């Protein structure tokens, strides 16, 4: 009975190790292919373009706010000069 248990443990260990090694290799292969895929690269380019457009829009908004601040400051008169 002891030899059957020992053989089962050894065989189970070998099968488990082989499965883990195969799984690891498959995960590595999938990670490499997903990083090089054209659709992934295309989505990254689209995201970069979108971020650039947002940044440019924020720069334009900042210029408009500066212009509005200038207009408000130029139009502001001291309290005694309302005549």
TORVEXPA-225600 format. One record per residue (C-alpha): x, y, z; residue number from 0. Coordinates in nm, 4 decimals, always signed. Layout:
# residues N
((X, Y, Z), NUM)
...
END
This chain:
# residues 83
((+0.0000, +0.0000, +0.0000), 0)
((+0.2836, +0.2390, +0.0778), 1)
((+0.4393, +0.1955, -0.2673), 2)
((+0.1099, +0.2821, -0.4392), 3)
((+0.0833, +0.6044, -0.2427), 4)
((+0.4456, +0.6943, -0.3168), 5)
((+0.3991, +0.6242, -0.6900), 6)
((+0.0777, +0.8314, -0.6913), 7)
((+0.2507, +1.1233, -0.5193), 8)
((+0.5486, +1.1111, -0.7579), 9)
((+0.3263, +1.0792, -1.0665), 10)
((+0.0944, +1.3554, -0.9439), 11)
((+0.3909, +1.5817, -0.8776), 12)
((+0.5325, +1.5206, -1.2270), 13)
((+0.1958, +1.5935, -1.3915), 14)
((+0.1497, +1.9094, -1.1813), 15)
((+0.4974, +2.0405, -1.2627), 16)
((+0.4489, +1.9682, -1.6341), 17)
((+0.1133, +2.1504, -1.6280), 18)
((+0.2611, +2.4528, -1.4538), 19)
((+0.5482, +2.4705, -1.7005), 20)
((+0.3127, +2.4497, -2.0003), 21)
((+0.0830, +2.7108, -1.8484), 22)
((+0.3743, +2.9445, -1.7849), 23)
((+0.4978, +2.9082, -2.1427), 24)
((+0.1482, +2.9769, -2.2788), 25)
((+0.1093, +3.2894, -2.0628), 26)
((+0.4472, +3.4208, -2.1789), 27)
((+0.3582, +3.3585, -2.5447), 28)
((+0.0218, +3.5353, -2.5066), 29)
((+0.1808, +3.8356, -2.3351), 30)
((+0.4361, +3.8741, -2.6128), 31)
((+0.1753, +3.8455, -2.8865), 32)
((-0.0681, +4.0844, -2.7219), 33)
((+0.2039, +4.3502, -2.6941), 34)
((+0.2873, +4.3218, -3.0639), 35)
((-0.0662, +4.2945, -3.1982), 36)
((-0.1688, +4.5536, -3.4560), 37)
((-0.5034, +4.6234, -3.2910), 38)
((-0.3335, +4.6954, -2.9593), 39)
((-0.0863, +4.9290, -3.1286), 40)
((-0.3716, +5.0992, -3.3137), 41)
((-0.5685, +5.1570, -2.9938), 42)
((-0.2566, +5.3002, -2.8272), 43)
((-0.2146, +5.5436, -3.1186), 44)
((-0.5807, +5.6444, -3.0950), 45)
((-0.5442, +5.7060, -2.7213), 46)
((-0.2310, +5.9160, -2.7793), 47)
((-0.4116, +6.1277, -3.0407), 48)
((-0.7087, +6.1740, -2.8076), 49)
((-0.4816, +6.2819, -2.5208), 50)
((-0.3049, +6.5309, -2.7500), 51)
((-0.6400, +6.6775, -2.8571), 52)
((-0.7475, +6.7132, -2.4930), 53)
((-0.4180, +6.8833, -2.4084), 54)
((-0.4530, +7.1271, -2.7003), 55)
((-0.8113, +7.2034, -2.5982), 56)
((-0.7005, +7.2758, -2.2426), 57)
((-0.4286, +7.5095, -2.3708), 58)
((-0.6876, +7.7016, -2.5767), 59)
((-0.9162, +7.7194, -2.2731), 60)
((-0.6312, +7.8549, -2.0617), 61)
((-0.5674, +8.1306, -2.3182), 62)
((-0.9374, +8.2233, -2.3178), 63)
((-0.9452, +8.2370, -1.9401), 64)
((-0.6369, +8.4604, -1.9400), 65)
((-0.8075, +8.6890, -2.1924), 66)
((-1.1245, +8.7022, -1.9813), 67)
((-0.9206, +8.7815, -1.6703), 68)
((-0.7507, +9.0643, -1.8594), 69)
((-1.0862, +9.2024, -1.9757), 70)
((-1.2287, +9.1850, -1.6245), 71)
((-0.9235, +9.3514, -1.4702), 72)
((-0.9217, +9.6291, -1.7337), 73)
((-1.2934, +9.6906, -1.6878), 74)
((-1.2638, +9.7019, -1.3083), 75)
((-1.2625, +10.0540, -1.1733), 76)
((-1.1822, +10.1650, -0.8205), 77)
((-1.4833, +10.2359, -0.5969), 78)
((-1.4557, +10.6125, -0.6113), 79)
((-1.4272, +10.6453, -0.9922), 80)
((-1.7792, +10.5404, -1.1024), 81)
((-1.8655, +10.8806, -1.2512), 82)
END
